[in-house]
Amino acid sequence: MKLVQQLVNQDLIDRYHITVIPTLLGSGVRLFENAEQEIKLKLLDICSYNGMTDLNYV
């Protein structure tokens, strides 16, 4: 199991910083595989630059 997935499953991550880069990839790419539970996130901040968007969640 990947390290990030282990941390997600044990609820050990306080903040998520996700960068969205618009690219055509068919059905998309999953960020988290086989999550044991739904992750409730609150959006803190959005920043856009050079065609990318940073999303910051807690």
mmCIF file as gemmi writes it, N, C-alpha and C atoms, coordinates in Angstrom:
data_model
loop_
_atom_site.group_PDB
_atom_site.id
_atom_site.type_symbol
_atom_site.label_atom_id
_atom_site.label_alt_id
_atom_site.label_comp_id
_atom_site.label_asym_id
_atom_site.label_entity_id
_atom_site.label_seq_id
_atom_site.pdbx_PDB_ins_code
_atom_site.Cartn_x
_atom_site.Cartn_y
_atom_site.Cartn_z
_atom_site.occupancy
_atom_site.B_iso_or_equiv
_atom_site.pdbx_formal_charge
_atom_site.auth_seq_id
_atom_site.auth_asym_id
_atom_site.pdbx_PDB_model_num
ATOM 1 N N . MET Axp A 1 ? 0.847 -1.18 0 1 0 ? 1 A 1
ATOM 2 C CA . MET Axp A 1 ? 0 0 0 1 0 ? 1 A 1
ATOM 3 C C . MET Axp A 1 ? 0.898 1.25 0 1 0 ? 1 A 1
ATOM 4 N N . LYS Axp A 2 ? 0.484 2.238 -0.72 1 0 ? 2 A 1
ATOM 5 C CA . LYS Axp A 2 ? 1.277 3.458 -0.804 1 0 ? 2 A 1
ATOM 6 C C . LYS Axp A 2 ? 1.241 4.228 0.513 1 0 ? 2 A 1
ATOM 7 N N . LEU Axp A 3 ? 2.309 4.953 0.793 1 0 ? 3 A 1
ATOM 8 C CA . LEU Axp A 3 ? 2.43 5.71 2.039 1 0 ? 3 A 1
ATOM 9 C C . LEU Axp A 3 ? 1.275 6.691 2.209 1 0 ? 3 A 1
ATOM 10 N N . VAL Axp A 4 ? 0.965 7.468 1.175 1 0 ? 4 A 1
ATOM 11 C CA . VAL Axp A 4 ? -0.095 8.471 1.29 1 0 ? 4 A 1
ATOM 12 C C . VAL Axp A 4 ? -1.419 7.81 1.639 1 0 ? 4 A 1
ATOM 13 N N . GLN Axp A 5 ? -1.718 6.677 1.009 1 0 ? 5 A 1
ATOM 14 C CA . GLN Axp A 5 ? -2.98 5.99 1.287 1 0 ? 5 A 1
ATOM 15 C C . GLN Axp A 5 ? -3.041 5.513 2.737 1 0 ? 5 A 1
ATOM 16 N N . GLN Axp A 6 ? -1.929 5.066 3.272 1 0 ? 6 A 1
ATOM 17 C CA . GLN Axp A 6 ? -1.88 4.651 4.676 1 0 ? 6 A 1
ATOM 18 C C . GLN Axp A 6 ? -2.168 5.83 5.597 1 0 ? 6 A 1
ATOM 19 N N . LEU Axp A 7 ? -1.585 6.988 5.298 1 0 ? 7 A 1
ATOM 20 C CA . LEU Axp A 7 ? -1.815 8.182 6.114 1 0 ? 7 A 1
ATOM 21 C C . LEU Axp A 7 ? -3.27 8.639 6.027 1 0 ? 7 A 1
ATOM 22 N N . VAL Axp A 8 ? -3.852 8.592 4.826 1 0 ? 8 A 1
ATOM 23 C CA . VAL Axp A 8 ? -5.261 8.969 4.644 1 0 ? 8 A 1
ATOM 24 C C . VAL Axp A 8 ? -6.154 8.037 5.447 1 0 ? 8 A 1
ATOM 25 N N . ASN Axp A 9 ? -5.93 6.738 5.345 1 0 ? 9 A 1
ATOM 26 C CA . ASN Axp A 9 ? -6.768 5.759 6.037 1 0 ? 9 A 1
ATOM 27 C C . ASN Axp A 9 ? -6.716 5.899 7.553 1 0 ? 9 A 1
ATOM 28 N N . GLN Axp A 10 ? -5.595 6.392 8.076 1 0 ? 10 A 1
ATOM 29 C CA . GLN Axp A 10 ? -5.461 6.559 9.522 1 0 ? 10 A 1
ATOM 30 C C . GLN Axp A 10 ? -5.745 7.995 9.965 1 0 ? 10 A 1
ATOM 31 N N . ASP Axp A 11 ? -6.261 8.815 9.052 1 0 ? 11 A 1
ATOM 32 C CA . ASP Axp A 11 ? -6.639 10.209 9.334 1 0 ? 11 A 1
ATOM 33 C C . ASP Axp A 11 ? -5.478 11 9.949 1 0 ? 11 A 1
ATOM 34 N N . LEU Axp A 12 ? -4.289 10.863 9.347 1 0 ? 12 A 1
ATOM 35 C CA . LEU Axp A 12 ? -3.094 11.532 9.856 1 0 ? 12 A 1
ATOM 36 C C . LEU Axp A 12 ? -2.69 12.756 9.033 1 0 ? 12 A 1
ATOM 37 N N . ILE Axp A 13 ? -3.508 13.146 8.076 1 0 ? 13 A 1
ATOM 38 C CA . ILE Axp A 13 ? -3.192 14.309 7.245 1 0 ? 13 A 1
ATOM 39 C C . ILE Axp A 13 ? -4.068 15.479 7.672 1 0 ? 13 A 1
ATOM 40 N N . ASP Axp A 14 ? -3.427 16.607 8.017 1 0 ? 14 A 1
ATOM 41 C CA . ASP Axp A 14 ? -4.147 17.797 8.473 1 0 ? 14 A 1
ATOM 42 C C . ASP Axp A 14 ? -4.568 18.705 7.32 1 0 ? 14 A 1
ATOM 43 N N . ARG Axp A 15 ? -3.722 18.798 6.304 1 0 ? 15 A 1
ATOM 44 C CA . ARG Axp A 15 ? -3.995 19.702 5.176 1 0 ? 15 A 1
ATOM 45 C C . ARG Axp A 15 ? -3.7 18.991 3.873 1 0 ? 15 A 1
ATOM 46 N N . TYR Axp A 16 ? -4.516 19.302 2.875 1 0 ? 16 A 1
ATOM 47 C CA . TYR Axp A 16 ? -4.311 18.779 1.528 1 0 ? 16 A 1
ATOM 48 C C . TYR Axp A 16 ? -4.05 19.968 0.611 1 0 ? 16 A 1
ATOM 49 N N . HIS Axp A 17 ? -2.955 19.939 -0.129 1 0 ? 17 A 1
ATOM 50 C CA . HIS Axp A 17 ? -2.625 20.948 -1.133 1 0 ? 17 A 1
ATOM 51 C C . HIS Axp A 17 ? -2.666 20.237 -2.483 1 0 ? 17 A 1
ATOM 52 N N . ILE Axp A 18 ? -3.677 20.557 -3.262 1 0 ? 18 A 1
ATOM 53 C CA . ILE Axp A 18 ? -3.9 19.873 -4.531 1 0 ? 18 A 1
ATOM 54 C C . ILE Axp A 18 ? -3.787 20.882 -5.657 1 0 ? 18 A 1
ATOM 55 N N . THR Axp A 19 ? -2.975 20.583 -6.66 1 0 ? 19 A 1
ATOM 56 C CA . THR Axp A 19 ? -2.834 21.441 -7.833 1 0 ? 19 A 1
ATOM 57 C C . THR Axp A 19 ? -3.552 20.791 -9.004 1 0 ? 19 A 1
ATOM 58 N N . VAL Axp A 20 ? -4.45 21.561 -9.633 1 0 ? 20 A 1
ATOM 59 C CA . VAL Axp A 20 ? -5.193 21.084 -10.788 1 0 ? 20 A 1
ATOM 60 C C . VAL Axp A 20 ? -4.532 21.653 -12.037 1 0 ? 20 A 1
ATOM 61 N N . ILE Axp A 21 ? -4.107 20.755 -12.917 1 0 ? 21 A 1
ATOM 62 C CA . ILE Axp A 21 ? -3.493 21.141 -14.185 1 0 ? 21 A 1
ATOM 63 C C . ILE Axp A 21 ? -4.402 20.593 -15.279 1 0 ? 21 A 1
ATOM 64 N N . PRO Axp A 22 ? -5.148 21.46 -15.969 1 0 ? 22 A 1
ATOM 65 C CA . PRO Axp A 22 ? -6.112 20.969 -16.956 1 0 ? 22 A 1
ATOM 66 C C . PRO Axp A 22 ? -5.426 20.286 -18.142 1 0 ? 22 A 1
ATOM 67 N N . THR Axp A 23 ? -5.633 18.986 -18.229 1 0 ? 23 A 1
ATOM 68 C CA . THR Axp A 23 ? -5.086 18.17 -19.3 1 0 ? 23 A 1
ATOM 69 C C . THR Axp A 23 ? -6.111 17.095 -19.628 1 0 ? 23 A 1
ATOM 70 N N . LEU Axp A 24 ? -6.288 16.787 -20.869 1 0 ? 24 A 1
ATOM 71 C CA . LEU Axp A 24 ? -7.235 15.762 -21.262 1 0 ? 24 A 1
ATOM 72 C C . LEU Axp A 24 ? -6.636 14.385 -21.015 1 0 ? 24 A 1
ATOM 73 N N . LEU Axp A 25 ? -7.215 13.64 -20.076 1 0 ? 25 A 1
ATOM 74 C CA . LEU Axp A 25 ? -6.72 12.309 -19.738 1 0 ? 25 A 1
ATOM 75 C C . LEU Axp A 25 ? -7.849 11.276 -19.751 1 0 ? 25 A 1
ATOM 76 N N . GLY Axp A 26 ? -8.787 11.434 -20.637 1 0 ? 26 A 1
ATOM 77 C CA . GLY Axp A 26 ? -9.895 10.476 -20.686 1 0 ? 26 A 1
ATOM 78 C C . GLY Axp A 26 ? -10.794 10.63 -19.49 1 0 ? 26 A 1
ATOM 79 N N . SER Axp A 27 ? -10.854 9.603 -18.647 1 0 ? 27 A 1
ATOM 80 C CA . SER Axp A 27 ? -11.75 9.642 -17.494 1 0 ? 27 A 1
ATOM 81 C C . SER Axp A 27 ? -11.106 10.276 -16.264 1 0 ? 27 A 1
ATOM 82 N N . GLY Axp A 28 ? -9.888 10.736 -16.375 1 0 ? 28 A 1
ATOM 83 C CA . GLY Axp A 28 ? -9.223 11.386 -15.245 1 0 ? 28 A 1
ATOM 84 C C . GLY Axp A 28 ? -8.358 10.421 -14.451 1 0 ? 28 A 1
ATOM 85 N N . VAL Axp A 29 ? -7.692 10.955 -13.438 1 0 ? 29 A 1
ATOM 86 C CA . VAL Axp A 29 ? -6.792 10.178 -12.598 1 0 ? 29 A 1
ATOM 87 C C . VAL Axp A 29 ? -7.277 10.293 -11.159 1 0 ? 29 A 1
ATOM 88 N N . ARG Axp A 30 ? -7.453 9.158 -10.478 1 0 ? 30 A 1
ATOM 89 C CA . ARG Axp A 30 ? -7.882 9.172 -9.074 1 0 ? 30 A 1
ATOM 90 C C . ARG Axp A 30 ? -6.727 9.631 -8.192 1 0 ? 30 A 1
ATOM 91 N N . LEU Axp A 31 ? -7.031 10.506 -7.248 1 0 ? 31 A 1
ATOM 92 C CA . LEU Axp A 31 ? -6.011 10.962 -6.317 1 0 ? 31 A 1
ATOM 93 C C . LEU Axp A 31 ? -5.808 9.98 -5.169 1 0 ? 31 A 1
ATOM 94 N N . PHE Axp A 32 ? -6.899 9.373 -4.715 1 0 ? 32 A 1
ATOM 95 C CA . PHE Axp A 32 ? -6.836 8.462 -3.574 1 0 ? 32 A 1
ATOM 96 C C . PHE Axp A 32 ? -7.528 7.158 -3.945 1 0 ? 32 A 1
ATOM 97 N N . GLU Axp A 33 ? -6.838 6.061 -3.791 1 0 ? 33 A 1
ATOM 98 C CA . GLU Axp A 33 ? -7.376 4.737 -4.095 1 0 ? 33 A 1
ATOM 99 C C . GLU Axp A 33 ? -7.882 4.069 -2.829 1 0 ? 33 A 1
ATOM 100 N N . ASN Axp A 34 ? -8.982 3.374 -2.947 1 0 ? 34 A 1
ATOM 101 C CA . ASN Axp A 34 ? -9.484 2.5 -1.876 1 0 ? 34 A 1
ATOM 102 C C . ASN Axp A 34 ? -9.569 3.176 -0.509 1 0 ? 34 A 1
ATOM 103 N N . ALA Axp A 35 ? -10.109 4.373 -0.454 1 0 ? 35 A 1
ATOM 104 C CA . ALA Axp A 35 ? -10.269 5.045 0.834 1 0 ? 35 A 1
ATOM 105 C C . ALA Axp A 35 ? -11.234 4.238 1.7 1 0 ? 35 A 1
ATOM 106 N N . GLU Axp A 36 ? -10.89 4.057 2.962 1 0 ? 36 A 1
ATOM 107 C CA . GLU Axp A 36 ? -11.731 3.277 3.87 1 0 ? 36 A 1
ATOM 108 C C . GLU Axp A 36 ? -12.962 4.055 4.294 1 0 ? 36 A 1
ATOM 109 N N . GLN Axp A 37 ? -12.886 5.386 4.235 1 0 ? 37 A 1
ATOM 110 C CA . GLN Axp A 37 ? -14.015 6.221 4.624 1 0 ? 37 A 1
ATOM 111 C C . GLN Axp A 37 ? -14.005 7.498 3.801 1 0 ? 37 A 1
ATOM 112 N N . GLU Axp A 38 ? -15.141 8.167 3.763 1 0 ? 38 A 1
ATOM 113 C CA . GLU Axp A 38 ? -15.231 9.429 3.045 1 0 ? 38 A 1
ATOM 114 C C . GLU Axp A 38 ? -14.405 10.484 3.782 1 0 ? 38 A 1
ATOM 115 N N . ILE Axp A 39 ? -13.685 11.296 3.027 1 0 ? 39 A 1
ATOM 116 C CA . ILE Axp A 39 ? -12.85 12.339 3.612 1 0 ? 39 A 1
ATOM 117 C C . ILE Axp A 39 ? -13.619 13.65 3.509 1 0 ? 39 A 1
ATOM 118 N N . LYS Axp A 40 ? -13.993 14.227 4.634 1 0 ? 40 A 1
ATOM 119 C CA . LYS Axp A 40 ? -14.706 15.503 4.665 1 0 ? 40 A 1
ATOM 120 C C . LYS Axp A 40 ? -13.657 16.618 4.67 1 0 ? 40 A 1
ATOM 121 N N . LEU Axp A 41 ? -13.669 17.446 3.631 1 0 ? 41 A 1
ATOM 122 C CA . LEU Axp A 41 ? -12.687 18.521 3.512 1 0 ? 41 A 1
ATOM 123 C C . LEU Axp A 41 ? -13.379 19.875 3.482 1 0 ? 41 A 1
ATOM 124 N N . LYS Axp A 42 ? -12.675 20.892 3.986 1 0 ? 42 A 1
ATOM 125 C CA . LYS Axp A 42 ? -13.152 22.272 3.938 1 0 ? 42 A 1
ATOM 126 C C . LYS Axp A 42 ? -12.143 23.07 3.117 1 0 ? 42 A 1
ATOM 127 N N . LEU Axp A 43 ? -12.619 23.732 2.07 1 0 ? 43 A 1
ATOM 128 C CA . LEU Axp A 43 ? -11.748 24.528 1.21 1 0 ? 43 A 1
ATOM 129 C C . LEU Axp A 43 ? -11.304 25.786 1.942 1 0 ? 43 A 1
ATOM 130 N N . LEU Axp A 44 ? -10 26.002 2.024 1 0 ? 44 A 1
ATOM 131 C CA . LEU Axp A 44 ? -9.441 27.175 2.696 1 0 ? 44 A 1
ATOM 132 C C . LEU Axp A 44 ? -9.056 28.274 1.726 1 0 ? 44 A 1
ATOM 133 N N . ASP Axp A 45 ? -8.466 27.885 0.588 1 0 ? 45 A 1
ATOM 134 C CA . ASP Axp A 45 ? -7.87 28.887 -0.285 1 0 ? 45 A 1
ATOM 135 C C . ASP Axp A 45 ? -7.776 28.344 -1.703 1 0 ? 45 A 1
ATOM 136 N N . ILE Axp A 46 ? -7.889 29.259 -2.664 1 0 ? 46 A 1
ATOM 137 C CA . ILE Axp A 46 ? -7.696 28.935 -4.075 1 0 ? 46 A 1
ATOM 138 C C . ILE Axp A 46 ? -6.73 29.956 -4.656 1 0 ? 46 A 1
ATOM 139 N N . CYS Axp A 47 ? -5.773 29.477 -5.431 1 0 ? 47 A 1
ATOM 140 C CA . CYS Axp A 47 ? -4.821 30.366 -6.091 1 0 ? 47 A 1
ATOM 141 C C . CYS Axp A 47 ? -4.606 29.858 -7.518 1 0 ? 47 A 1
ATOM 142 N N . SER Axp A 48 ? -4.789 30.723 -8.514 1 0 ? 48 A 1
ATOM 143 C CA . SER Axp A 48 ? -4.6 30.34 -9.915 1 0 ? 48 A 1
ATOM 144 C C . SER Axp A 48 ? -3.406 31.076 -10.509 1 0 ? 48 A 1
ATOM 145 N N . TYR Axp A 49 ? -2.619 30.353 -11.307 1 0 ? 49 A 1
ATOM 146 C CA . TYR Axp A 49 ? -1.458 30.934 -11.972 1 0 ? 49 A 1
ATOM 147 C C . TYR Axp A 49 ? -1.018 30.02 -13.1 1 0 ? 49 A 1
ATOM 148 N N . ASN Axp A 50 ? -0.518 30.586 -14.167 1 0 ? 50 A 1
ATOM 149 C CA . ASN Axp A 50 ? 0.011 29.835 -15.32 1 0 ? 50 A 1
ATOM 150 C C . ASN Axp A 50 ? -0.912 28.71 -15.79 1 0 ? 50 A 1
ATOM 151 N N . GLY Axp A 51 ? -2.222 28.915 -15.728 1 0 ? 51 A 1
ATOM 152 C CA . GLY Axp A 51 ? -3.163 27.903 -16.173 1 0 ? 51 A 1
ATOM 153 C C . GLY Axp A 51 ? -3.414 26.784 -15.178 1 0 ? 51 A 1
ATOM 154 N N . MET Axp A 52 ? -2.809 26.858 -13.985 1 0 ? 52 A 1
ATOM 155 C CA . MET Axp A 52 ? -3.002 25.846 -12.945 1 0 ? 52 A 1
ATOM 156 C C . MET Axp A 52 ? -3.783 26.46 -11.795 1 0 ? 52 A 1
ATOM 157 N N . THR Axp A 53 ? -4.408 25.618 -10.995 1 0 ? 53 A 1
ATOM 158 C CA . THR Axp A 53 ? -5.147 26.085 -9.817 1 0 ? 53 A 1
ATOM 159 C C . THR Axp A 53 ? -4.721 25.278 -8.606 1 0 ? 53 A 1
ATOM 160 N N . ASP Axp A 54 ? -4.297 25.97 -7.551 1 0 ? 54 A 1
ATOM 161 C CA . ASP Axp A 54 ? -3.959 25.331 -6.272 1 0 ? 54 A 1
ATOM 162 C C . ASP Axp A 54 ? -5.177 25.392 -5.371 1 0 ? 54 A 1
ATOM 163 N N . LEU Axp A 55 ? -5.533 24.253 -4.78 1 0 ? 55 A 1
ATOM 164 C CA . LEU Axp A 55 ? -6.644 24.156 -3.842 1 0 ? 55 A 1
ATOM 165 C C . LEU Axp A 55 ? -6.081 23.709 -2.511 1 0 ? 55 A 1
ATOM 166 N N . ASN Axp A 56 ? -6.394 24.435 -1.447 1 0 ? 56 A 1
ATOM 167 C CA . ASN Axp A 56 ? -5.903 24.098 -0.105 1 0 ? 56 A 1
ATOM 168 C C . ASN Axp A 56 ? -7.092 23.737 0.779 1 0 ? 56 A 1
ATOM 169 N N . TYR Axp A 57 ? -7.048 22.536 1.335 1 0 ? 57 A 1
ATOM 170 C CA . TYR Axp A 57 ? -8.135 22.025 2.167 1 0 ? 57 A 1
ATOM 171 C C . TYR Axp A 57 ? -7.627 21.614 3.544 1 0 ? 57 A 1
ATOM 172 N N . VAL Axp A 58 ? -8.533 21.665 4.531 1 0 ? 58 A 1
ATOM 173 C CA . VAL Axp A 58 ? -8.295 21.053 5.852 1 0 ? 58 A 1
ATOM 174 C C . VAL Axp A 58 ? -9.389 20.057 6.084 1 0 ? 58 A 1
